[in-house]
Amino acid sequence: MTKIFAHRGMSTLAPENTLSAFSLCKQHGIQWIECDVDILADGTVVISHDDTLDRCTDCSGSLYDLTKDNLRDIDAGSWFHDDFIGEKIPTFDQLITLVNKHKLNLNVEIKSCTSGWKMTSRLLDNVIQALEGLEPNRELIVSSFNHLALSEFKRRRPNTPIACLFEDANLWEDWHSILEACQAEYIHPEDINLTKDKIDKFRSAGYKVNVYTVNDLARANQLFNWGVDGVFTDIAQQFPSKYKKQ
């Protein structure tokens, strides 16, 4: 069955990577969500695409200077719409609770932690610990652009399916070697310049293919006809019922 991943939640209806954005998935019949995880100074895993606050909150500065207590004073919703004034940056534990409640499936993108390997390793440990709270019947994929971190995640939690993320600019001919080294089950390529020939090669090598970020229904239809398993999109609410849970 083809998959529609709500990229950072329903990110054109609510501020990205917030509980509001993820909560909207159920009412729109979307079963899969994609989120980004990073770490605070005290080890708290949070949902955030950026490692700074500047773009999606009312504050400025680095995530790596914050603790969990700081989150209560940061508004992650008023930039988007008045309806979301006071929205908070969620912790990963909070998202796990929401996913279990709404019976959603989860793609977790581990961010390439820019504060060094020590914090990256701590991020992996704390993500793995939080995932123990995920109900066993929830489907899960863990992905990353940082293939070293992803390989280490797989070593620590070998039964979790993982996906190597690639931008068009670094999707070189060694992709197969990288997926083998990581022991990945999925490849998640960028949509730009993606061809049927490339997809055929991924599938012939035995990998499942989910493509990001597809915000055009005709392009999504073309990709599905080429055999991709899923697409990440900011406009999940616009996809017709054939792609949604009935």
C-alpha positions as CSV (number, residue, x, y, z in Angstrom):
1,M,0.0,0.0,0.0
2,T,1.3,3.5,-0.9
3,K,2.2,5.7,2.0
4,I,1.6,9.5,2.5
5,F,3.9,10.9,5.1
6,A,2.8,14.2,6.7
7,H,6.1,16.1,6.5
8,R,6.7,17.7,9.9
9,G,3.0,17.0,10.5
10,M,0.2,18.8,8.7
11,S,2.7,21.6,8.2
12,T,0.6,23.9,6.0
13,L,-2.3,23.7,8.4
14,A,-0.4,24.2,11.7
15,P,3.1,25.2,12.7
16,E,5.6,22.4,11.7
17,N,6.8,19.8,14.1
18,T,4.2,20.8,16.8
19,L,1.7,18.6,18.5
20,S,-1.1,20.6,16.8
21,A,0.4,19.7,13.4
22,F,0.7,16.0,14.2
23,S,-2.8,15.9,15.9
24,L,-4.5,17.0,12.6
25,C,-3.3,13.8,10.8
26,K,-6.0,11.6,12.2
27,Q,-8.9,13.7,11.1
28,H,-7.5,13.9,7.6
29,G,-7.0,10.2,7.3
30,I,-3.2,10.3,7.3
31,Q,-1.5,7.4,9.0
32,W,2.2,8.3,8.7
33,I,3.9,11.3,10.2
34,E,7.5,12.5,9.7
35,C,9.3,14.4,12.5
36,D,12.8,15.6,13.2
37,V,14.5,15.0,16.5
38,D,17.4,16.8,18.1
39,I,18.7,17.2,21.7
40,L,18.9,19.9,24.3
41,A,21.8,20.6,26.7
42,D,20.3,18.4,29.4
43,G,19.7,15.5,27.1
44,T,16.0,16.1,26.4
45,V,15.0,15.0,22.9
46,V,12.8,17.5,21.2
47,I,11.0,17.8,17.9
48,S,12.7,20.4,15.8
49,H,14.0,20.6,12.3
50,D,16.5,23.4,13.0
51,D,19.2,23.4,15.7
52,T,18.3,27.1,16.3
53,L,15.1,28.7,17.5
54,D,15.2,31.6,15.0
55,R,12.9,30.4,12.2
56,C,10.0,28.8,14.0
57,T,9.7,30.4,17.5
58,D,9.6,33.8,19.1
59,C,13.2,33.4,20.3
60,S,16.7,33.2,18.9
61,G,19.6,31.0,19.8
62,S,20.8,27.4,19.8
63,L,18.9,24.3,21.0
64,Y,22.1,23.1,22.6
65,D,22.0,25.9,25.1
66,L,18.5,25.0,26.4
67,T,17.1,22.7,29.0
68,K,13.6,21.2,29.2
69,D,12.6,24.0,31.7
70,N,13.3,26.6,29.0
71,L,10.6,25.2,26.7
72,R,7.8,26.6,28.7
73,D,8.9,30.1,27.8
74,I,9.2,29.6,24.1
75,D,6.3,30.2,21.7
76,A,6.5,27.9,18.6
77,G,3.1,28.8,17.1
78,S,2.5,32.6,17.0
79,W,4.7,33.0,13.9
80,F,2.3,30.8,12.0
81,H,-1.2,32.0,13.0
82,D,-3.0,33.5,16.0
83,D,-4.8,30.2,16.5
84,F,-1.5,28.7,17.7
85,I,-0.2,31.4,20.1
86,G,1.5,29.6,22.9
87,E,2.2,26.4,21.0
88,K,5.3,24.7,22.5
89,I,8.2,22.8,21.1
90,P,7.3,19.2,21.8
91,T,9.5,16.6,23.5
92,F,9.9,13.3,21.8
93,D,8.2,11.6,24.7
94,Q,5.1,13.8,24.2
95,L,5.0,12.9,20.5
96,I,5.2,9.2,21.3
97,T,2.2,9.6,23.6
98,L,0.3,11.3,20.8
99,V,1.3,8.7,18.2
100,N,0.0,5.9,20.5
101,K,-3.2,7.8,21.2
102,H,-4.0,8.5,17.6
103,K,-2.6,5.1,16.3
104,L,-0.3,6.8,13.9
105,N,2.9,5.4,12.2
106,L,6.2,7.3,12.6
107,N,9.2,8.3,10.5
108,V,11.8,9.7,12.9
109,E,14.5,11.8,11.2
110,I,17.6,12.0,13.4
111,K,19.2,15.4,12.8
112,S,22.9,15.6,12.2
113,C,23.6,17.0,15.6
114,T,26.0,19.9,15.0
115,S,27.4,20.1,18.6
116,G,29.7,17.1,18.1
117,W,29.7,13.3,18.3
118,K,29.3,13.1,22.1
119,M,25.9,14.8,21.9
120,T,25.0,12.8,18.7
121,S,25.7,9.6,20.7
122,R,23.6,10.9,23.5
123,L,20.8,11.8,21.1
124,L,20.8,8.2,19.7
125,D,20.7,6.7,23.2
126,N,17.8,8.9,24.3
127,V,15.8,8.4,21.1
128,I,16.2,4.6,21.6
129,Q,15.1,5.0,25.2
130,A,12.0,7.0,24.2
131,L,11.1,4.5,21.4
132,E,10.6,1.9,24.1
133,G,7.3,3.7,24.9
134,L,6.0,3.2,21.3
135,E,3.3,0.7,21.2
136,P,4.5,-2.5,19.4
137,N,1.8,-2.3,16.7
138,R,2.9,1.2,15.6
139,E,5.0,1.1,12.4
140,L,8.4,2.9,12.6
141,I,11.2,4.0,10.3
142,V,14.2,5.9,11.5
143,S,16.1,8.0,8.9
144,S,19.0,10.4,8.7
145,F,21.3,12.3,6.3
146,N,24.1,11.5,8.7
147,H,24.8,7.9,7.6
148,L,27.5,7.4,10.3
149,A,24.9,8.2,13.0
150,L,22.3,6.1,11.3
151,S,24.7,3.1,11.1
152,E,25.4,3.5,14.8
153,F,21.6,3.7,15.5
154,K,21.2,0.4,13.6
155,R,24.0,-1.2,15.6
156,R,22.3,-0.2,18.9
157,R,18.7,-1.1,17.8
158,P,19.1,-3.6,15.0
159,N,15.4,-4.6,14.6
160,T,14.3,-1.1,13.7
161,P,14.0,-0.4,9.9
162,I,16.2,2.5,8.8
163,A,16.3,4.8,5.8
164,C,19.3,6.6,4.3
165,L,18.3,10.1,3.2
166,F,20.0,11.6,0.2
167,E,19.9,15.1,-1.3
168,D,20.0,15.1,-5.1
169,A,23.5,16.7,-4.9
170,N,25.0,13.8,-3.0
171,L,23.1,10.9,-4.5
172,W,26.2,9.5,-6.2
173,E,26.7,6.0,-7.6
174,D,28.0,4.7,-4.2
175,W,24.5,4.9,-2.7
176,H,24.2,1.1,-2.7
177,S,27.4,0.7,-0.7
178,I,26.2,3.2,1.8
179,L,22.8,1.4,2.2
180,E,24.6,-1.9,2.6
181,A,27.0,-0.4,5.2
182,C,24.1,1.0,7.2
183,Q,22.1,-2.2,6.8
184,A,19.2,0.0,5.6
185,E,15.8,-1.2,4.4
186,Y,14.8,2.0,2.8
187,I,16.3,4.8,0.6
188,H,14.7,8.3,0.9
189,P,15.9,10.3,-2.1
190,E,15.1,14.0,-2.8
191,D,12.5,14.4,-5.6
192,I,14.7,16.8,-7.6
193,N,16.0,15.1,-10.7
194,L,14.6,11.7,-9.6
195,T,14.0,9.5,-12.6
196,K,12.2,6.2,-13.2
197,D,15.6,4.7,-14.0
198,K,17.0,5.6,-10.6
199,I,13.9,4.2,-8.9
200,D,14.1,1.0,-10.8
201,K,17.7,0.6,-9.7
202,F,16.8,1.2,-6.0
203,R,14.0,-1.3,-6.2
204,S,16.0,-3.9,-8.2
205,A,18.6,-3.8,-5.4
206,G,15.8,-4.7,-2.9
207,Y,15.2,-1.4,-1.2
208,K,11.9,0.4,-0.5
209,V,11.7,3.9,-1.7
210,N,10.1,7.0,-0.1
211,V,10.6,10.3,-1.8
212,Y,10.7,13.8,-0.3
213,T,9.2,16.5,-0.5
214,V,6.4,16.1,-3.0
215,N,3.9,18.9,-3.0
216,D,2.4,18.3,-6.4
217,L,-0.4,15.7,-6.8
218,A,0.5,14.8,-10.5
219,R,4.1,14.3,-9.6
220,A,3.1,12.1,-6.6
221,N,0.9,10.1,-9.0
222,Q,3.8,9.7,-11.4
223,L,6.1,8.5,-8.7
224,F,3.6,6.0,-7.4
225,N,3.2,4.7,-11.0
226,W,7.0,4.3,-11.1
227,G,6.8,2.0,-8.1
228,V,7.8,4.2,-5.1
229,D,6.4,3.1,-1.7
230,G,5.6,6.5,-0.3
231,V,6.0,10.3,-0.5
232,F,6.7,13.0,2.1
233,T,4.4,16.0,1.6
234,D,3.5,19.3,3.2
235,I,0.0,19.1,1.7
236,A,-1.2,15.7,2.9
237,Q,-4.7,17.1,3.3
238,Q,-5.0,17.6,-0.5
239,F,-4.3,14.0,-1.4
240,P,-7.4,12.1,-2.6
241,S,-9.1,9.3,-0.5
242,K,-7.3,6.5,-2.4
243,Y,-4.2,7.3,-0.5
244,K,-5.8,7.7,2.9
245,K,-7.2,5.5,5.7
246,Q,-10.9,5.0,5.2
